[in-house]
Amino acid sequence: MAKSENFQNQNPTLEEGLFGSLPKEKHCSGFDVLFYQGFWCPEIIVENVVSFQQHFQAHENDTILASFPKCGTTWLKALIFAVANRSKHPLIESPLLSANPHVLVPFLEFHIYRKPPLVNLQDVPSPRILSTHLPYSALPASIKTNSKCKLVYICRNPLDQFISYWHFASGMQSKSHYSVSLDEWSKKYCISGITPFGPFWDHMLGYWKASQEKPGQVMFLKYEDLKEDDVFYVKKLSEFLGVPFSTEEERDGMPEQISRLCSFENLKDLEVNKSGKIDQSPVDNKQYFRKAKVGDWSNYLSSSVAEALKKLMHDKLEGSGLTFKTS
Ligand code: PAP
């Protein structure tokens, strides 16, 4: 592996052990999260986050996919990759057929700014497509201010996100020897919004405001809208990324073909996503594909917990213009 530009300097604050003073909580997965710069950062990646913040230099033609966890990251990675690379790879030979979307579009804080890196930044083909779960407020300055790079953000109805994360985290409980019931966990969640990269309201509102202030740089998407008409959003994405479909491509049904390639049904049945695993990840690829249903929360949440979460969502998002349907 070539010497990486990912870690140019050691971070002195880490060596001094200053993270020890940050508020710490156990997340429902059993792993610890630290309250760092206003968000709950998984402890195992806090050093990666600092390194990403200190060293990442955005390029003008970068696309950064930002998301709140369990809101459609895997799907959007596939869609953006397919749209941006459609002239390089015919869809029938797409790398998406043999590699998980998280491999093709690496996370900056999980895959690149880690020691040792799983992916070297120099090896990411240009124009780069990279991703992050960091809130807008915590992004490196070079993404927010110094660059014309594009940010595409996706979020989701917080009740479905909560249930999706709950299932994902339950899969980790055996590894962390921790157990908590859904009811117990939801009470804690309602009080403090403890969840990796949360609370959800700060995460969603940060990108919501940025998309309103800089609509040419930040595109804001909701999972439910994509579920309703993904072909429409594939076209929107291509325009936003500066690679609109030609009349011929539209006539030949390219947006529809991309939608089918990246569909839940297609991706989840690929061998790589049924049995594969990302290098050194504690998660199997199949864990990124569960049900992909809107409104699945109603199958799991008691009415009192659902009401509490709806109230939380209403109170926190009120007045922002950002809304989610819950019935
Ligand atoms: P991540 O943040 O860990 O990367 P992310 O991909 O954002 O996860 O979210 C996973 C959710 O997206 C799962 O939702 P569920 O638990 O409610 O089922 C997963 O099923 C769903 N998902 C994955 N791929 C697709 C896809 N191609 N189309 C629609 N939904 C998808």
Residues whose N, C-alpha, C, O or C-beta is under 5 A from the ligand:
A	BS01	PAP	F68 P69 K70 C71 G72 T73 T74 W75 D160 S164 C262 S263 F264 L267 Y288 F289 R290 K291 A292 K293
